[in-house]
Amino acid sequence: MMLLRPVELAFARFQKTRDAKALAIVFDRTANELLRVARHVATDPAAADDLVQATFLTAIESAASHERGRPVLPWLLGILANHARAARRHARRQPDLQRLRGDVIADVHAEIEARDVRSELAAAIARLPDVYRPVLRLWFEHGLEAHEIAAVLERPAGTVRAQLSRGMDSLRRLLPASLAGGAALTVAAGNGLAAVRTQVLAHGVATRGLPSSLAIGGLLVLNHKVFAAGAAAALAFVLWFVSSPPAPPAIAGAGERTAAEVATAPARPPATAPAAADRVDAGAPAAPRDMAPPASPRTSLVVRVRDKDSGEPVPGIGVALEQPEQRVFGLAFVSTDREGTARFDEPTPGGYTIQLDRVGRSGTVAVAAGKANERTVEIPAGIVAEGTVLDEHGQPAAGASVVRHGAIHSAPTLAIADASGRFRIAHLPDGVELQARRAGNAPSLAHQVEGAPGTHIELSLRLHAGGRRITGRVLDAAGKPAAGAAIALLPAAAASIDPFARGVPQPRAAWQHTDRDGRFASDEVAPEKYVVVAIFAEWATTPAVAEADAREHDADVELRGAPPAVVEGSVRRNGKGLAGVDVRAFTERCAIPIGYLQNHLGHVMVRTGRDGSFRVPSLLPGEVVLHAFEGTAVLAEKRIRAVAGETARGDLDVARSNPLAIRVKAPAALPDGLRAWVHRRDTAPDATPSPVEIDARGNGRYDAPRPGPVDVDLAVLPGRGGYWLGLARIEMVGADREEVLFELSAEQLPSRHLRGRLVDALKAPQSGMTVRAQRTDGPPVLLVMAEAMTAADGTFTIGPLPAGRYLLTSGALTAPRRLCDALLTSARDEELGDVVLRER
């Protein structure tokens, strides 16, 4: 099988579909090399630009003549050489002096006009603040794109895009009224490859049967004065066209957008772009207004994303629309433009939930038919994550995707690693996980983003060796291909890892989606066993789970859904149904362990109707626990077994209330995240305990019925990195007891920290390593464990912790490396100095 490089793949796609995005990939990957050659054979820079443009236009017209799989760049260089020879022959011809005189006069007038415009523009740029001047000069005078400007100025690309947008606004206010409308901006921006790219793409889309106002005898000729007059309309047209969604890929299991598609995805069209009904060929006579058929009202939606603190527009945020009653996987995210705007053309009227790619659900919007609908949403400042993606050899992994894991059955792409493997993502919420993916490699571990708003963190995401392939087909309960099902590929070893171990990089599933034939394929597979989970778009089909062994060779699996496991019941007190009560169903155990995915798929929440009845439409088969809630209070609990294709009865009787008051007293302020955990002794030993919030005054209340004795633990979960601090336990609390009291001493309160610096045997700092502290002298039932990640200089701080003896380890929980012992008292923090990470 021939493996094609991205340029060859993109050109093959352009040959087949005339996809403008594919043409953009070919241009961006080859234009610089063509321009270098053109400058050696052309008479001046403008002529070199003309050669590059003519080369691409000929390639567009002759695309069918290129043999699939053959290198594209040598073919393009051959075309360029032919055009260069033709240009030299043309230059040797005797010119028509009379015609030349008229052209020269016209050119002189045009050049004087352009020179005046550039002079006004340069003066206006000079009056801008320092931060905007170099950005706009590189944009106008050199024709650089935002990502190229970012590389030159060593600024983040997102920052440059924002500075371009704000600088343009300031520039328009400084220019004379006759120029501020766009003429100056158009003339100045008409130079360089940026202009060539615009015209090439315009011609590329014109060859699909769409009109092009810049077509001259079937060929576009780059003349900077002509471009100055028509570039604004052409640019709007091109941006409108290339922003249209491409046809779905023919490759099975394509899942999220490829790195190349994300890297070359253009901005959405500006607000001034003409509507589709208004676009006409500039060379065609305009129809009389009174003869034009009445335009039907168009339905559109504009979503504006603003920073919650500053109110500034936020570019580069993915926005998707989700219908509340629709189970859709792999949401189509539209990236906001420089003005923080995402546009949706012809959305189906109705209600939607707005999803932002990095923070999830962020409001709702009602789309009215035939109207221009608008909605503004705010995104918190959040955390900024910067870092590097490395391959399995420790080298920069250019083009790798950085994806987010959260509560949805997919992993949207937030960034693409640049040539040095670097990425930057802003506006991240605390607790989400970032993972690197690249075709041919197994994904990296997922690193959790932690910190307060405004925090900057540095991550290193390392891809794992691939070498294997898993393919498969998904069928529904009737045996028909299941299109659009979400597929999760998870290493089987990850199924045994504690899903609540925050702060430790974790293996996460690689998500993708089935094609219309229900097929999928992934080459992001290491030589090991995998669990494959298929989640169906229809609620009426139970998720399917299978095992795939890729240790020795590629694996192929078939997953078939089953009819749903349904639970019906009612919540009653004294024989009367309770309306508006939340019922949570959670499948605690499955036949095949699926690790953290159990938390994604095992929870279903419904609400009782007026008569107290409820129905859980689809559950993972297995052992299910039902809880009835009123607010945060647990009213009743029941355990049942759910079987695929069967309906189980799950009536919940709210017994006579015997609430348990939980009081906590301490010599100092209580820590954040303090909770009581109530274990019912009439349930299985590994059953999930019920949490009770403890307020700042030390009060909590457990409202669920207690048919027998319970054990109560007091623990701290601050909501960040790998913490579980068990402080105290009271056992055998009788059902008739109304209150328990925890009286904590200063030594029991988490108030002190362990600090040190992790180094190797040669005293070199070890960054990005997990250091774990676990208490060794407390009661076995009270787990006390906390973790931290070392900074760039190897330093770490763990805490706050209660006093006691601790063992420090590093690495994964399953294979820890012992570091040292430490004794922490309530009197002061413990400074450990250099802690040596020794070889195994």
N, C-alpha and C positions, 0 to 999 in steps of 0.2 A: 504493500500500500504506500502510495506517495504521500509524504507529509509536506504540505505547502506552507510557506511563510505567510505572515499576515498580509503583505502587499499582494502576493499572488492570490490568496483567498479573497481579498477584497475586490481585486479586479475581476476574478471569476464571477463574483456575485454581481458586479456591475454589468458584466457581459450578459448575464441571465435576466436581471431584474431592472437594470438602469437605476439602481438605488443610489441617490445622491450622497448618502452617508458613506457608502462603499467607495465612491469616487473621491470623497474627501479624504479617506484613509490613504488611498493611493497617492493623492497629491501631497499630503503632509509627510509621507514617508520618502518621497522621491524628489520633490521640487528643489530642495536645497542643493542636492547633488547635480541636478540638471542646470541650475543657475550657475554653479561654479564652472561647469564646462562651457555654458553659454557666454560667460564673461571673457573666456579666452578667445572665442571666435567671433564675438560681436564688436561693433565699433564703439558702443557706448552703453552705459547701464540700461537706458531705456530700450535699446535694441536687444539687449540680453533678456530683459523681461518679455519683449515681444516674442523672442524665440521660444522661451519656456511656454508662453501661452499657446503659440501656434502648435507646439509639440503636443500639448494636451488636447487641443481641439482636433487635431488629426487623429490622435489615439481614440478619442470619443467616436469620431465618424468611422474609424476602421477597427473598432473593438473586436468585431467578429473574426478578424484575420489573425488575432493573437491566439496561439495554441495554449490551451489550458495546461498549467503546470510549468510552462517555460518561464524563466525569470522575466519580470516586467521591466526592470530598470535598463538592461541592455537594449531591449526593444525600443524603449522610449529614447535612449541615447541615439539609436540609429535614425529615428524620426527627426530628432533635433539636428543631426548632421545633415540630413537631406534639406531641411529648411535653411540651415546656414549656407549651404552651397547655392541654393536658389536666391538667397538674399544677396550674396556676392555677385551673382550674374546680373541681378536686377540693378545693383549699384553701378555696374560698368556701362549700362545703357545710357545713350545721350538723352538728357532731360528736355522736355518741352519748356523753353525759357519763358514763353508768355504765360503758360499755366503756372509755372513755378513762381513767377513774380506775384501773381494773385495769392497763391498759397502762402508765400513768405509774409506778405502784408497781413493776411488773416492770422497767421501764426504769431506775428509780432504783437498785434492787438490782443490776442488771447493770452500771450505770455506776459504782457504788461499788466493785464487784468489779474491774472493769477498771481503775479509778483506783488501787486497791491494787496490782494487778499491775504497772501502769506505774511506780508509785513504787518497788517492789522492783527493777524492771528498771533504772530510771534510777540507783539507788544502786549496783547491780552494775556498770553501765557506767562510772560515775565512778571505780571502783576499778581499772579496767583500765589497762595502760600507755598512754602518750600516743598511740602510733602507731595503736592500735585504736579509741580513743574516738570521734573524728570519723567514722570509717567506719561504726561500728555505729549512731551516732545518726542519720546520714543514711539508713541502711537501715531502722531501726525507726520513727523519728519522722516521716520524710518519704516513705517508700516508694520511695526511689530504687533503680534497678538498679545493678549493679557498674560498668557503663560510664559511667553518669551520675555516680556518686560519683567515678570517676576524673577526669571532666571538671571537677567542682567543686573537688576537692582538688589537681588538676594532678599526679596520680600515674598511672603506667602501669596499664592495666586489669588486666593479669595480677597486678601487685602488690596491687591492691585485692581481687581475688578471693582471693588467698592470705591477705590480712589478714582478710577476712571469715570465711574458714574457721577460721583459728587463733583469731580473736576469739570466734567462736561457741563453740569448745571451751572457752576460758577462762571465758566467760560462764556456761556450764552448771555449771562447777565452783563458781562464786561464788553462784549462785542457791540458794534453799532447795530441798530435795528435792521438795517439792510442786509447784514451778514449773519445775524444771530439765528436766522431761520434755518440755516443749514448749508448755505453755499460755501462759506469758508471752511466749514468742517469737511465738506465733501471734497473740495479742491485739495486741501492739505493731505487728506487721507488717501489720495489716489495713487500713491507711489508704492513700489515694491511688490513683493510676493503676495501681500494681503489683497491688493487690487487684482492681481492675476488670479488668485484663488477664487475671488468672488465671480469674476467673469467666466472662468472655467466651469464652476458649478452651475452658473446660470445657463451656459450652453449645454451642460450635461442634462439638466432637467428639461431644456427645450427639446432635446432629441427624443423625449418621451411623448412628444405630441403636444406639448404645451407651447404657447407663443413666447417668443423672446424678443423684447424690444431692441436688444443689442445685436441681433443676428444681421450680418451684412454679407449677402451672397453665400450664406451657409457657413461663414467663418467669422469669428469675432476677432477684431484687430484691436490691440491695446494701444490707444492713443490717449495720453493723460488728459488732454484738453477735452476730448469727447467724453471720456469717463467722468470728468469733473461735472459735466452737465447732466449726465444720466445715472450716476452711480447711486444716488439716494433711492430712486425707484427700483433699480436693479437689486440693491441690497435688501430692500424690504421684500421684494419678490422671492429672492433666494432664501432668506431666512424663513419666510412663510412656508416655502416648499419643503426645505430640508428638515423643518421641525415636525412635519407630519410623521406619524408612527410608521415605521417600515413594516413590510410584510413579515409574518412570523417566520422564524428560521426553520429550514427544513431538517436540521440536525436534531435528532431525538434528544430530549433532556437538556435543551439549551438553558433552561432555567432563567437566571438573572441575565442582564445585559453583559456582553463581553467587555473586557477591558478596553479593546479598541473602540467599541461603540460608545462607551462612556467617555473615553478620552477625547473623541472627536465630535461628540454631540454638540450641536450649535445651540446658541441661546434661543429662547422663545422669541417670537416676533414682537417688535415694539408696539406700544398702544396705537401708534399712528399707522401701522401697516394696513393696507387696504383690505377690506373684506373680500372673500372669494368672489362674490357677485360683482364687485367693483373692479376686478382686475381685467384689463383689456390689453390687446397688443397695441403698443404705442404707435406702430406704423399703420394701423387700421383707422378709417374715419370713425368718429364717434357717432353713435346713433342719436337721433334727436330725442331730447328728454321726454317729449310728449308721446313718442312712439314706443318707449321702453316698457316692457311688461312690468306690472307692479311686483316689487320684491317681497317675498314672504318673510315675515319676521323671523330672525334667526335667534336660536337659543345659544347663549354662551355663558361662561362662568369665568370670572377672574378672581383668583385667590392671592391676596397680598400678605406677605409674611414680614412682620416687623419685630425688631428686638424689643423685648418687654421693658427693658430699662431705658434705653436711649431713644426708642421710637424709630430708629434708622431702619431702612429696608435691608433685608438679609438675602443676598444672592446665594445661589448654589444649594438651596434646600430642596429636597425632593418632596413633592406634594402629590397625594393620591386621594381618590374619592372611593369611599366604601359604603355600599348600601347596607343599612343595619340588618336587614333580613337575608342578605345574600352572603353565602360562604364562598369568598373568592380568595384564591391563593396567588402569590406572586403579583401583588398590586402594581399597576403601571404608574411609576412615579414620574412626575413632570418637574424638571428643575427650574427653580425661580431664576429670572434674569437679573440684570444689574439693578433693576428697580425693585427687586424682591417680589416679582410678580410671576405667577404661574397661570397659564391660560388653557382653558378646556373648551374646545370647539364642539358644538352640538351635543352636549351631555343630555342624557335622557332626563326629562323633568321628574322631580321627586326629591325626597330627602336623602342627604348623604352625611356620613361622618368623614371629617377631614383628617387624614393621616399624614404626619410629617415623618420623613424617613428616619430621623434620629430620636424623636421623642414620642412617637406613637400618636394616639388620638388627641386632637387639638381643637375640638369644636365641631359644630354641625353647620350645615347650610341647606336651605330649601331652594331648589332650582325651579323657577317658574318658566313655563313654555313661552317662546317668542320674546324673551327679554334678555337684556344684558345684565346678568346677575353678578353681584360682587360680594366678597366677604374678606374681612381682614382678620388674621389670627396673629397672636403674639407668641414668640418663642423665648424662653428664659435664656439669660446669658450663658449659663451652664459652664461646662468644663471644656478646655481646649486640649486635645490630644495630638501630639506630634510624635513621629517615630520613623522607624526604618523597617522595611520588609526585607528579609534575607532568605535566600534559598537554602537548600539542605547543606550546601557547602559553605555557608556563611557569606556568600556574595550578594550584592544588592539584587533584588528581584524586581526589575523594572516591569511595569505593566500589571503587577499583581493588584487584585481588588482587595480593599479593606471593607468588610461587611459588618453589619450590626446584628447581634442576636438579642432578641427581646421576647415579647409575648405573642408575636404573630408567627404563622407557619411559613416563614421565609426569612431570608437574611438580605435586606436591601444593601446595595453598594453605596458607600458614603464617600469613597475616595479611590483614586488610582495612583499607585506608586510611580514616581517619576523615574528618570534615567538612573538616579543614584539610590533608588529604593525608598525615597522619602515621601511622607504624606503628612497632611495636617487636616484635622477635623475640629470644627468649633461647634458650640451650642449642644454639647452632649450632656445628658442627665446623669446623675450619680447612679451607678448600678448596672448600666448597660455593658455589654461585652463586645469587644472588637476582635475580629479574626481575619487573617489574611488567607486568600484563596488564589490559585492560579492553575490553569489547565496543565495537567501532567504532574502536578505535585499534590500530595495529601495536604489538607489545610493545616494551618498553624493551630496551636492551642489558642483558646479565646481568653483574652485578658480583660479583667473587669476595670471599668473606669470609675474611680472613686475620688471624692473631694467636694469641697464647697464650690459654689458658683465663682467663676473667675480663676479657678485653679488651672495651672498648666502642668501637664504630665508628659513624660517621655516614655514611649513603649518600643520594644523590639519584638517584632512578630516574625517567627522563623518557620518557614514552610518545611514540611517533611518530604522525604523521598516518596515518589509515587511508584510507577512501574506496573500497576495493575489496573484492571477495568472491570466495572460491574455494570451489566446491562440487565434489563428486565422488562416485564410487561405487567400492567395492572388491569385487572378485570373487576367489574362490579359484581354484586350478588347474583345477577342474572347471567353472568359470564360474558358480558359485553365490554369492549374496551372502555376504560375510564379515562377520558380526556380531562386535562387540567387538574389532576390529582397532585397533591404535594408529596414529595418523596424526601425522606430524611435518611441519610447514610451515616450511621454512627458506629465507630469502633466498638466491638463487643466488650472489650475490656473497660470501656467507659461506663458500662451499665452498672458496675459495682461501686462507682465513685459517689461519695456523699454529695447530693445536689445542693446542699445548703452550705458547703464549704466555700464561703465567699473569700475573695482576695487571692485565691490560688488559681493560676491559669488552668483552664479545664478543656478537655476535648469536647467539641460541640459538633452537631450534625452538619453535614454539607447538604443544603436544601436545593432542590430543583423541582421541575414539574413535568408531567407526562405530556406527550404530544397528542394529536387527535386520534392516534391509534392506540393510545394507552402505553406507549413505550417510553423508556428513558435509558440514558447511558451516561456513565461518568468515568473519566480517567483520573479523577482526584482521589485515588485509592492506593493505600499502602499494602504491602504483603501481609495481611492479617485478617482475622475474622471480623465481620460486620453484622450489625442488626439493620435491616431495611424496613422502614415503616412507611406505609402509604395511607394518606389521609384524603378522604374523598370529598368532592365538592358538594355532594348531597348529604344532608344530615341523616338520611335514612339508611346509610351504609356505614357499618362499623369499620374503623381503621383496621388494616391488615398488617401483620408483622411476619417477617421471614428472616432467616439467617443466611448469610452468604460467606463462603470460605474462599478468600482470595490469597491464601498463604502461598500456594504452589502455582496457581494459574488464575486466569480471569474467571469470573463467576457470572452466572446468569440465573435470575430468579423470576418466579411468577408469584404475584400476590393477588389474592382474590378476596374481595370484601365479603362480608356476611350481612345478613339482615340485622338490624340494630338490636342491641340489648336495651330494653325499655323498662323503666320503673314508673309505676303509677301508684298513687296513694293520696292520703289526706293528712292534714294536721288538725287535731281536735283537742279540745279541753272540755272535760265533763260532757262529752258527746256532741259538742257544738264545734263546727268548723271555724278555724281562724283564718280570716282573709288577710292578704298582704304580707304573709310570712315568707321569708326567703328560705329555700331548701337547697342545700348544697349536697351534691352526690360526688364522692371521690372514690375511684377505684384504687385500692391500696396495693394489690398484687395482680400481676399478669402472668400468663403462662410462659412468655418469653420476656425476661427483664429488658426494659428499654431505658433505664437510667433516668436522667433528668427529664426526658420527654414524658415521663409519667405525670409530671406536674403540669406540662402543657396540655396533655390529652385527657388526663384522668378527672379533671374538675368540670362539672357542669352545675350551673346555678339557675334555678327557676323560682317563680313566685306563685304562691297559692292564689286561687280565684276566690270569688265571693263565698263559695261554700266550703273553702278550706282545701279543695282538691288541687293536685299538681300532677304533672307528667314530665318525666325526664326523657326526651325523645331518643337520645343515642348515647350509649356509654361504652367504655372499654369493658369487655367481659372480664369477670373476676370478682374478688372480694370487694364489696362496696360498703362504705359507711355513709349514712344519711344523717345530716344535721339540720334541724329547724332553728332559724335565727329570728330574733326580733331585735333589730339594730345589731349590736355586737354580742348580745346575750344569747347563749345556746339554750333553747327551750326543750329540745328532745333529741335523742340519738338512737339510731337503729342500724344494725348490720345485716346485710342480705347478700345473696350471691346472684350476680347478673350473668345471664347466658345469652349468647348471640341468637337472635331470632325468637327470643321468648320475652314475655312481659312479666316482670316480678312485681309483687305487691309490697309496698313500703309505707304502711300507715304509721304515723307518728302520734303518739298520745302524750300530751303535755301533762305530766303528773302534777300533783300538789307541789307548789313551789317551796323548796327548802334552800333558799340562797345561802351562800357561804361568803361572809365578809372577810377580806384579807387585809390585814394592817401591817405596816412596816414602820419601825422606828429606828433612827440612826443618829449618831452624834454630829453628823454633817449633812449637807444637801444630798439628796438621793441622785444617783447617776441617771442620765438619759437612757432610754431604752430598757427600763426595768419592767419585767413582766413576771407574773406567777404562771406556772404551768401545772395544770391539774391532771393527774393520772387516775383514771377510774380503775379500781382493782378488779372489777367484773369484766374487763375487756382483755384482749390479748396483750402480752407484755410489750410487744413492739407497736401497739396501736398509737396513733398520733395523739399527744396530749392536747388539752384545750388551753389556749393562752388567755390570760387575763391582764389587761393593762393596769399598771399601778401609776396613779397620778403623782404630781409633785408633792402632795401632802402625805403620800404613803397609803392611799386608800384604793382598794379594788374590790370587785364583786363577781363571784361565780354564780350564775343564775340557772345553770342546767340542773335538772333533777339528779339527785344522788341516791340511787337505790342501795348503795353500800358504801364502804369506806373508800377514801381517796388519799393519794399522796400529793403534796404540794411542794414544788420546787420554786425557788426564787433565783432568777438568772437575769443577766444583762445581755441584750443584743443591740449594740449601738447602731446597727444598720450599715456597717461598713466592714470590710475586709476580714473574713475568717474569725469572727469573735463568737465565743460562747463562754460566758463567765458565770458558772454556777456558784451562788453565794451561800445558800442555805436550803435545807429540806426539812419538812415536817411530815412524818408518815402516819398512816392509819388515822386519818381524820374521819370520825364517825358521821353517818348520815344525819344524825340529830344535832350535830354541833353547828353553831351559827357563826363562829368567828375563829380565825387563827391569827396569831400575832408573831411576826418576825422582829426580834430585837437584835440589830446588827451592831457589832463593835467597829472601831476604826480600822482594825486589821482586815475585817471582812469587806469593807468598801473598796472598790477599785479606784485608787487615787494616785498611784505611782507608776513610773515608766522604766523600762529597760532600754538603754541606749548603747550603741556600739558601732563598729565599722567592720564589715566583712571583707577579709583579704585572703589571698592565697598564700602559699608557703614562701613566696618571694615578696610578700607585702604589697602586691598589686591589688587595688580595690576591685571588688566583684559587684558589678551593677546588675540590676534587674533580677536579683535572686530573692526567693521567698525565705524569710527567717521566721521560725515558729517557736513560740514559748508555750510549754505545757506544764501545768503545776503537777508536782509529784508527791506532795505531802498532805493533800486534802483527802476527804472521804471519796471512795471510788465512784459513788453515785453522783458526785458533783464534778463534772468536767469543767476545767478551767483552761482555755486555750485561746491564744491570740496570735495573729500573724501580721507581718509587714513586708514590704518589698524594699530592697536596698536602692538608694539613690545612685546617681552617676559616680559619686565618690565612695560608694560602698557603705555609707552610713545608713543606719536604721533606727527607728524608735518604735517600741511596742508598748502599748498601754492605752488607757490606764488599766492597771491590774491590782487585784488584792494582794496583800502580803503573803509570802510563802516561798517555797523552794521550787525552782523551775528548771526544766531541761530545754535547752535550745537546740533545734534541729533545722536543717535546710532541705529543700527539694520536695518531691511529691510525698503525700501522706503514705502512699503504699511502699515507698522506698526512701525513708528519711535518712539523712546523713547527720550524725551527731556532731554538735559543735562544742558546747560547754554547759556547765551548770551555773546557776545564779541564785543568790539569796536576796529577796526583795523585802524590805521592811516598810512600815507605814510612815517612817520618819523622813525618808528622802528617796529620790530616784537613784537607780543603780547605773553607774557608768562602767561599762565592760571593756572599753578600749578596743584594741584590735582583736577580732575573733577570727581565727584561722580556719578556712575551709580546706581541709586536707583531702588528698587523693584517697579514693576508696581502697 
